[in-house]
């Protein structure tokens, strides 16, 4: 596991993606600072609160990144898990170390999970830092109307980042499965990203209301319940249950494919 995480976080590509994610809240904060602020009711949710409290920069950054930027970076990492090793010819050597195939799959997926958390935390931390630098920071008024201290608000931001990371676990499992189907990592990355976009498009079609609860992005933006007092854990639990189902299904499919795959040819 240490070797896998070192391999992942030594890559320039990984840090380029993390820095790009961190730049999103920075751009939002700078744009609001240099202008008079967005008109009320326009732009992403919480954007009109940024000028009044810098901590909302992190919330707005996560809200902007969850539908597109975070899934794209996760698709790159998850799609590269097995296909990247196969494409460079190192997969056969990993399995003759000896390393069992289930263990290799688990370690690869665990590294993708760590990246999901690191990506969400990067957005949140950069948002907090730039918000602290450019705007006043004080007690935060929640959606329920209650006011909490900045320290408690930071804890809520950590929970939102954890929620965002949890939301991406199903997509990571899909990327792991797709990665076992090919030796071309770019193809696995692209296919995973396309599936993420397609699922979100399907989730916007009212004719498919019956399908929406089964789509892995269905609860991606449900973290608003974490900004209430008391915290409503229903969305968190529903999201965990949905992502867990995708992990089980696509983890089993990845194992079924990988267990019978000829990695020596």
C-alpha positions in Angstrom: 0.0 0.0 0.0 2.8 2.4 0.8 4.4 1.6 -2.5 1.2 2.2 -4.4 0.5 5.6 -2.6 4.1 6.6 -3.3 3.7 5.8 -6.9 0.5 7.7 -7.2 1.6 10.8 -5.4 5.0 11.0 -7.0 3.5 11.5 -10.4 3.4 15.0 -11.8 0.0 14.3 -13.3 -1.5 13.6 -9.8 -0.2 16.9 -8.4 -1.2 18.8 -11.6 -4.8 17.6 -11.1 -4.8 18.4 -7.4 -3.4 21.9 -8.1 -6.0 22.4 -10.8 -8.8 21.5 -8.3 -7.3 23.8 -5.7 -7.3 26.6 -8.3 -11.1 26.5 -8.6 -12.0 28.1 -5.2 -9.1 30.5 -5.7 -10.6 31.7 -9.0 -14.0 32.0 -7.4 -12.7 34.0 -4.5 -10.6 36.3 -6.7 -13.5 36.9 -9.1 -15.8 37.8 -6.3 -13.2 40.0 -4.6 -12.5 42.0 -7.8 -16.1 42.6 -8.6 -19.1 43.8 -6.7 -20.2 40.2 -6.2 -22.8 38.2 -8.0 -26.4 39.3 -8.2 -28.6 37.5 -5.6 -30.0 34.2 -7.0 -27.5 33.9 -9.8 -24.5 31.6 -10.0 -23.8 28.5 -7.8 -25.5 28.2 -4.4 -23.7 30.0 -1.6 -21.8 32.3 -4.1 -23.7 35.3 -2.8 -22.5 34.6 0.7 -18.8 34.5 -0.1 -18.2 38.3 0.4 -19.8 38.2 3.8 -17.9 35.1 5.1 -14.8 33.6 3.5 -15.6 30.1 4.7 -18.3 29.9 2.0 -15.5 29.9 -0.6 -14.8 26.3 0.3 -18.4 25.3 0.1 -18.9 27.0 -3.2 -15.7 25.4 -4.6 -16.8 21.9 -3.6 -20.3 22.6 -5.1 -18.7 23.6 -8.4 -16.2 20.8 -8.5 -18.4 17.9 -7.6 -20.4 17.6 -10.9 -17.4 17.8 -13.3 -13.9 18.5 -12.1 -13.7 15.9 -9.2 -15.2 13.1 -11.4 -12.8 13.8 -14.2 -9.7 13.6 -11.9 -11.1 10.4 -10.3 -11.7 8.9 -13.7 -8.1 9.5 -14.6 -6.8 7.8 -11.4 -9.3 4.9 -11.3 -9.0 4.2 -15.1 -5.2 4.0 -14.7 -5.3 1.5 -11.8 -4.9 -1.8 -13.8 -4.7 -0.6 -17.4 -1.7 1.6 -16.6 0.2 -1.4 -15.3 -0.8 -3.5 -18.2 0.1 -0.8 -20.7 3.6 -0.4 -19.4 4.1 -4.1 -19.1 4.6 -4.1 -15.3 1.4 -6.0 -14.4 2.9 -9.4 -15.0 5.9 -8.6 -12.8 3.6 -7.4 -10.0 1.7 -10.7 -10.1 4.9 -12.8 -10.0 6.3 -10.9 -7.0 4.2 -12.9 -5.8 1.1 -10.7 -5.2 -2.3 -12.3 -5.3 -4.8 -10.8 -7.7 -7.4 -9.9 -5.0 -4.8 -8.2 -3.0 -3.6 -6.2 -6.0 -7.2 -5.1 -6.8 -7.8 -4.1 -3.2 -4.6 -2.0 -3.0 -5.3 -0.3 -6.3 -8.8 0.5 -5.3 -7.7 1.7 -1.8 -5.2 4.1 -3.5 -8.0 5.5 -5.6 -10.1 6.0 -2.4 -7.2 7.9 -0.8 -7.0 10.1 -3.9 -10.8 10.8 -3.7 -10.3 12.1 -0.2 -7.2 14.1 -1.1 -8.9 15.7 -4.0 -11.9 16.8 -1.9 -9.7 18.0 0.9 -7.6 20.0 -1.6 -10.6 22.0 -2.7 -11.8 22.6 0.8 -8.4 23.6 2.2 -7.6 26.0 -0.7 -11.1 27.4 -0.3 -10.6 28.0 3.4 -7.1 29.6 3.0 -8.1 32.0 0.1 -11.3 32.9 1.9 -9.4 33.7 5.0 -7.0 35.9 3.1 -9.6 37.8 1.0 -12.7 38.1 3.1 -13.8 38.5 6.7 -14.3 35.2 8.6 -16.8 34.9 11.4 -19.7 32.9 12.7 -21.5 31.0 10.0 -25.3 31.1 9.5 -26.5 27.6 8.5 -29.4 26.8 6.2 -31.6 26.1 9.3 -31.0 29.7 10.5 -28.7 28.7 13.4 -25.3 30.3 13.8 -22.2 28.4 14.6 -18.6 29.5 15.5 -15.9 29.4 12.8 -14.2 26.4 14.5 -17.5 24.4 14.3 -17.9 25.6 10.7 -14.5 24.1 9.8 -15.7 20.8 11.2 -18.7 21.0 9.0 -16.5 21.7 6.0 -14.5 18.6 6.8 -17.7 16.6 6.8 -18.7 18.1 3.5 -15.3 17.1 2.0 -15.8 13.6 3.4 -19.2 13.5 1.8 -17.7 14.5 -1.5 -15.1 11.8 -1.3 -17.7 9.2 -0.4 -19.8 10.3 -3.4 -16.9 9.3 -5.7 -16.3 5.8 -4.4 -18.9 4.3 -6.7 -17.3 6.0 -9.7 -13.9 4.7 -8.6 -15.2 1.1 -8.5 -16.6 1.6 -12.0 -13.2 2.9 -13.2 -11.5 -0.1 -11.6 -13.7 -2.5 -13.5 -13.2 -0.6 -16.8 -9.5 -0.6 -16.2 -9.5 -4.4 -16.1 -11.0 -4.6 -19.6 -8.2 -2.9 -21.5 -4.5 -2.4 -21.7 -4.9 1.2 -22.9 -5.2 3.5 -19.8 -6.4 6.5 -21.8 -9.3 4.5 -23.1 -10.2 3.4 -19.5 -10.0 7.0 -18.3 -12.1 8.3 -21.1 -14.7 5.6 -20.7 -15.0 6.3 -16.9 -15.4 10.0 -17.5 -18.0 9.5 -20.2 -20.0 7.2 -17.8 -19.9 9.9 -15.1 -21.2 12.6 -17.5 -23.8 10.2 -19.0 -25.1 9.3 -15.6 -25.6 12.9 -14.7 -27.4 13.7 -17.9 -29.7 10.8 -17.3 -30.3 12.1 -13.8 -31.7 15.4 -15.3 -34.3 13.7 -17.6 -37.7 13.8 -15.9 -38.8 10.9 -18.1 -36.4 8.7 -16.2 -37.5 9.5 -12.6 -37.7 5.8 -11.8 -34.0 5.4 -12.7 -32.7 8.4 -10.8 -32.4 6.8 -7.3 -30.2 4.0 -8.8 -27.7 6.4 -10.5 -24.4 6.8 -8.6 -24.5 10.7 -8.9 -28.0 10.9 -7.4 -26.8 12.1 -4.0 -23.7 13.9 -5.0 -25.1 17.4 -4.1 -27.0 16.2 -1.0 -24.4 17.6 1.5 -26.7 20.6 2.2 -28.1 18.5 5.1 -24.7 18.9 6.8 -25.3 22.7 7.0 -28.3 22.3 9.3 -28.7 22.2 13.0 -28.9 19.5 14.1 -27.1 17.7 11.2 -29.4 15.5 9.1 -27.6 12.3 8.4 -30.2 10.8 6.0 -28.5 11.9 2.8 -25.1 10.8 4.1 -26.5 7.3 4.9 -28.4 7.1 1.6 -25.3 8.1 -0.3 -23.1 5.6 1.5 -25.7 2.8 0.8 -25.8 3.7 -2.9 -22.0 4.0 -3.3 -21.6 0.7 -1.3 -23.9 -1.1 -3.8 -21.8 0.1 -6.7 -18.6 -0.9 -4.9 -19.9 -4.4 -4.4 -21.3 -4.8 -7.9 -18.4 -3.4 -9.9 -15.8 -4.7 -7.5 -17.2 -8.2 -8.1 -17.2 -7.6 -11.9 -13.6 -6.3 -11.7 -12.5 -9.4 -9.7 -14.4 -11.7 -12.1 -12.7 -10.2 -15.1 -9.2 -9.9 -13.5 -9.2 -13.4 -12.0 -9.5 -14.9 -15.5 -7.4 -12.4 -17.4 -4.2 -13.6 -19.1 -1.6 -11.0 -18.1 1.3 -12.9 -19.5 0.5 -12.4 -23.2 
